[in-house]
Amino acid sequence: MVPRSFVAERGRHNSPGDAVNVAARLQDMSKELECEVVISDEVYQTAGLPHEGVQLKEITVRGRAAPIVVRTVLKAENLARLFERAKANSVAPA
């Protein structure tokens, strides 16, 4: 099951607490942005997910000086489909 939000910030800050703080803030933002999933653009790109079917937004997160670029997914089941498509596209022929 995909939670209401999934966020990870790799290598940006030294404090593991910062990633937890950002995750909590983005989970709260999912309600404001009227979507089920908010994922950082960095994580989205690292996962190799396709760009269609999601919205790109820049948001301000309380406790952070710089805005964060995120992708919003209306329904969590749509994110699962994006993962399936990315996986299918990354399989090299034998």
MARBA-3410 file (N, C-alpha, C, O; in Angstrom, 1 decimal):
94
0.8,-1.2,0.0,0.0,0.0,0.0,0.9,1.2,0.0,1.9,1.3,0.7 ~ 0.5,2.2,-0.8,1.3,3.5,-0.8,0.7,4.4,0.2,-0.5,4.7,0.1 ~ 1.5,5.0,1.1,1.0,5.9,2.0,0.5,7.2,1.4,0.8,7.4,0.2 ~ -0.1,8.1,2.2,-0.6,9.3,1.6,0.5,10.2,1.0,0.3,10.9,0.0 ~ 1.7,10.0,1.5,2.8,10.7,0.9,4.1,9.9,1.0,4.2,9.1,2.0
5.0,10.0,0.1,6.3,9.3,0.2,7.3,10.3,-0.2,7.3,10.9,-1.3 ~ 8.3,10.5,0.7,9.3,11.5,0.4,10.6,11.0,0.9,10.7,10.4,2.0 ~ 11.7,11.3,0.2,13.0,11.1,0.7,13.9,12.2,0.1,13.8,12.5,-1.1 ~ 14.8,12.7,0.9,15.7,13.7,0.5,17.1,13.1,0.7,17.5,13.0,1.8 ~ 17.8,12.7,-0.4,19.1,12.1,-0.3,20.2,13.1,-0.5,20.2,13.9,-1.4
21.1,13.0,0.5,22.3,13.8,0.3,22.2,15.3,0.4,23.2,16.0,0.1 ~ 21.1,15.8,0.7,20.9,17.2,0.8,21.3,17.8,2.1,21.8,18.9,2.2 ~ 21.0,17.1,3.1,21.2,17.6,4.5,21.8,16.5,5.3,21.6,15.3,5.0 ~ 22.5,16.9,6.3,23.2,15.9,7.2,22.3,15.3,8.2,22.6,14.2,8.7 ~ 21.2,15.9,8.6,20.4,15.5,9.7,19.3,14.6,9.2,18.5,14.9,8.3
19.2,13.3,9.7,18.1,12.4,9.3,16.8,13.0,9.7,15.7,12.7,9.1 ~ 16.8,13.9,10.8,15.6,14.5,11.2,15.0,15.4,10.2,13.8,15.6,10.1 ~ 15.8,16.0,9.3,15.3,16.9,8.3,14.5,16.1,7.3,13.4,16.6,6.9 ~ 14.9,14.9,6.9,14.1,14.1,6.0,12.7,13.8,6.6,11.7,13.8,5.9 ~ 12.7,13.5,7.9,11.5,13.2,8.6,10.6,14.4,8.6,9.4,14.3,8.4
11.2,15.6,8.9,10.4,16.8,8.9,9.8,17.1,7.6,8.6,17.5,7.5 ~ 10.6,17.0,6.5,10.1,17.2,5.1,9.0,16.3,4.8,8.0,16.7,4.2 ~ 9.2,15.0,5.2,8.1,14.0,4.9,6.8,14.4,5.6,5.7,14.3,5.0 ~ 6.9,14.8,6.8,5.7,15.2,7.6,5.0,16.4,6.9,3.8,16.4,6.8 ~ 5.9,17.3,6.5,5.3,18.5,5.9,4.6,18.2,4.6,3.6,18.7,4.2
5.3,17.3,3.8,4.7,17.0,2.5,3.4,16.2,2.6,2.5,16.3,1.8 ~ 3.4,15.4,3.7,2.1,14.6,3.9,1.0,15.6,4.2,-0.1,15.4,3.7 ~ 1.3,16.6,5.0,0.3,17.6,5.3,-0.1,18.4,4.0,-1.3,18.8,3.8 ~ 0.9,18.6,3.1,0.6,19.3,1.9,-0.3,18.6,0.9,-1.0,19.2,0.1 ~ -0.3,17.2,1.0,-1.1,16.5,0.1,-2.6,16.8,0.3,-3.3,16.8,-0.7
-3.0,17.2,1.5,-4.3,17.6,1.7,-4.6,19.0,1.0,-5.6,19.1,0.3 ~ -3.7,19.9,1.2,-3.8,21.2,0.6,-3.7,21.1,-0.9,-4.5,21.9,-1.6 ~ -2.9,20.3,-1.5,-2.7,20.1,-2.9,-3.8,19.2,-3.5,-3.8,19.0,-4.7 ~ -4.7,18.7,-2.7,-5.8,17.8,-3.1,-5.3,16.6,-4.0,-5.8,16.4,-5.1 ~ -4.3,15.9,-3.4,-3.8,14.7,-4.0,-3.5,13.7,-3.0,-3.4,14.0,-1.8
-3.3,12.4,-3.4,-2.9,11.4,-2.4,-1.4,11.2,-2.2,-1.0,10.8,-1.1 ~ -0.6,11.6,-3.2,0.8,11.4,-3.1,1.5,12.7,-3.5,1.3,13.3,-4.5 ~ 2.5,13.1,-2.6,3.4,14.2,-2.9,4.8,13.6,-2.8,5.2,13.0,-1.7 ~ 5.6,13.6,-3.8,6.9,13.0,-3.8,7.9,14.1,-4.3,7.6,14.8,-5.3 ~ 9.1,14.1,-3.7,10.1,15.1,-4.2,10.5,14.8,-5.6,10.5,13.6,-6.0
10.7,15.8,-6.4,11.1,15.6,-7.7,12.5,14.9,-7.8,12.7,14.1,-8.7 ~ 13.3,15.1,-6.8,14.6,14.4,-6.8,14.4,12.9,-6.7,15.0,12.1,-7.5 ~ 13.5,12.4,-5.8,13.2,11.0,-5.7,12.5,10.5,-6.9,12.8,9.4,-7.4 ~ 11.6,11.3,-7.4,10.8,10.9,-8.6,11.8,10.6,-9.8,11.6,9.6,-10.5 ~ 12.7,11.5,-10.0,13.7,11.3,-11.1,14.6,10.2,-10.8,14.9,9.4,-11.8
15.1,10.0,-9.6,15.9,8.9,-9.2,15.3,7.6,-9.5,15.9,6.6,-9.9 ~ 14.0,7.5,-9.3,13.2,6.3,-9.5,13.0,6.0,-11.0,12.6,4.9,-11.4 ~ 13.3,7.0,-11.8,13.1,6.8,-13.3,11.7,6.7,-13.7,11.4,6.1,-14.7 ~ 10.8,7.4,-13.0,9.4,7.4,-13.4,9.1,8.3,-14.5,9.8,9.3,-14.7 ~ 8.1,7.9,-15.4,7.8,8.8,-16.5,7.2,10.1,-16.0,6.6,10.2,-14.9
7.3,11.2,-16.8,6.9,12.5,-16.4,5.4,12.7,-16.7,4.8,13.7,-16.1 ~ 4.8,12.0,-17.6,3.4,12.2,-17.8,2.5,11.7,-16.7,2.9,10.7,-16.1 ~ 1.4,12.3,-16.5,0.5,11.8,-15.5,0.7,12.4,-14.1,0.0,12.0,-13.1 ~ 1.6,13.3,-13.9,1.9,13.9,-12.6,2.1,15.4,-12.9,2.5,15.9,-13.9 ~ 1.8,16.2,-11.8,2.1,17.6,-11.9,3.3,18.0,-11.2,3.6,17.5,-10.1
4.1,18.9,-11.8,5.3,19.4,-11.2,5.0,20.8,-10.5,4.4,21.6,-11.1 ~ 5.4,20.9,-9.2,5.1,22.1,-8.5,6.3,22.5,-7.6,7.0,21.6,-7.2 ~ 6.4,23.7,-7.3,7.4,24.2,-6.4,6.7,24.7,-5.2,5.8,25.6,-5.3 ~ 7.0,24.2,-4.0,6.3,24.5,-2.8,7.2,25.0,-1.7,8.4,24.7,-1.7 ~ 6.7,25.8,-0.8,7.4,26.2,0.3,7.1,25.3,1.5,5.9,25.0,1.8
8.1,24.8,2.2,7.9,23.9,3.3,8.4,24.6,4.6,9.5,25.1,4.6 ~ 7.5,24.6,5.5,7.8,25.3,6.8,9.1,24.6,7.4,9.2,23.4,7.4 ~ 10.0,25.4,7.8,11.3,24.9,8.4,12.4,24.8,7.4,13.5,24.5,7.7 ~ 12.1,25.1,6.1,13.1,25.1,5.1,13.2,26.5,4.4,12.2,27.1,4.1 ~ 14.5,26.9,4.2,14.7,28.2,3.6,14.4,28.2,2.1,13.8,29.2,1.6
14.7,27.1,1.4,14.5,27.1,0.0,13.2,26.3,-0.4,12.9,25.3,0.4 ~ 12.6,26.6,-1.4,11.4,25.8,-1.8,11.8,24.4,-2.3,13.0,24.2,-2.7 ~ 10.9,23.5,-2.3,11.2,22.2,-2.8,10.3,21.9,-4.0,9.1,22.2,-4.0 ~ 10.9,21.3,-5.0,10.2,20.9,-6.2,9.6,19.5,-6.0,10.3,18.6,-5.6 ~ 8.3,19.4,-6.2,7.6,18.1,-5.9,6.8,17.7,-7.1,6.5,18.5,-8.0
6.4,16.5,-7.1,5.4,16.0,-8.1,4.2,15.5,-7.3,4.4,14.9,-6.3 ~ 3.0,15.8,-7.8,1.8,15.4,-7.1,1.1,14.3,-8.0,1.1,14.4,-9.2 ~ 0.6,13.3,-7.3,-0.2,12.3,-8.0,-1.6,12.2,-7.4,-1.7,12.1,-6.1 ~ -2.6,12.4,-8.2,-3.9,12.5,-7.7,-4.3,11.2,-6.9,-4.8,11.4,-5.8 ~ -4.1,10.0,-7.4,-4.4,8.8,-6.8,-3.2,7.9,-6.6,-2.4,7.8,-7.5
-3.1,7.3,-5.4,-1.9,6.5,-5.1,-1.8,5.3,-6.1,-0.7,4.9,-6.5 ~ -2.9,4.8,-6.6,-2.9,3.7,-7.6,-2.2,4.1,-8.9,-1.7,3.3,-9.6 ~ -2.3,5.4,-9.2,-1.6,5.9,-10.4,-0.1,5.8,-10.2,0.6,5.6,-11.2 ~ 0.4,6.1,-9.0,1.8,6.0,-8.8,2.3,4.5,-9.0,3.3,4.3,-9.5 ~ 1.5,3.6,-8.5,1.8,2.2,-8.7,1.9,1.8,-10.2,2.8,1.1,-10.6
1.0,2.4,-11.0,1.1,2.2,-12.5,2.3,2.8,-13.1,3.0,2.2,-14.0 ~ 2.7,4.0,-12.6,3.9,4.6,-13.1,5.2,3.7,-12.7,6.1,3.6,-13.6 ~ 5.2,3.2,-11.6,6.3,2.3,-11.2,6.3,1.0,-12.1,7.4,0.6,-12.6 ~ 5.2,0.5,-12.4,5.1,-0.7,-13.3,5.6,-0.3,-14.7,6.3,-1.1,-15.3 ~ 5.2,0.9,-15.2,5.7,1.3,-16.6,7.2,1.5,-16.6,7.9,1.1,-17.5
7.7,2.1,-15.5,9.1,2.4,-15.4,9.9,1.1,-15.4,10.9,0.9,-16.1 ~ 9.4,0.1,-14.7,10.0,-1.2,-14.6,10.0,-1.9,-15.9,11.0,-2.5,-16.3 ~ 8.9,-1.8,-16.6,8.7,-2.5,-17.9,9.7,-1.9,-18.9,10.2,-2.5,-19.8 ~ 9.9,-0.5,-18.9,10.7,0.2,-19.8,12.2,0.0,-19.5,13.0,0.2,-20.4 ~ 12.5,-0.4,-18.3,13.9,-0.6,-17.9,14.5,-2.0,-18.1,15.7,-2.3,-18.0
13.6,-2.9,-18.5,14.0,-4.3,-18.7,14.7,-4.4,-20.0,14.1,-4.2,-21.1 ~ 15.9,-4.8,-20.0,16.7,-5.0,-21.3,16.4,-6.3,-21.9,16.3,-7.3,-21.2 ~ 16.3,-6.3,-23.2,16.1,-7.6,-23.9,17.3,-8.5,-23.8,18.4,-8.1,-23.7 ~ 17.0,-9.8,-23.7,18.0,-10.8,-23.5,18.8,-11.1,-24.8,19.7,-11.9,-24.8
END
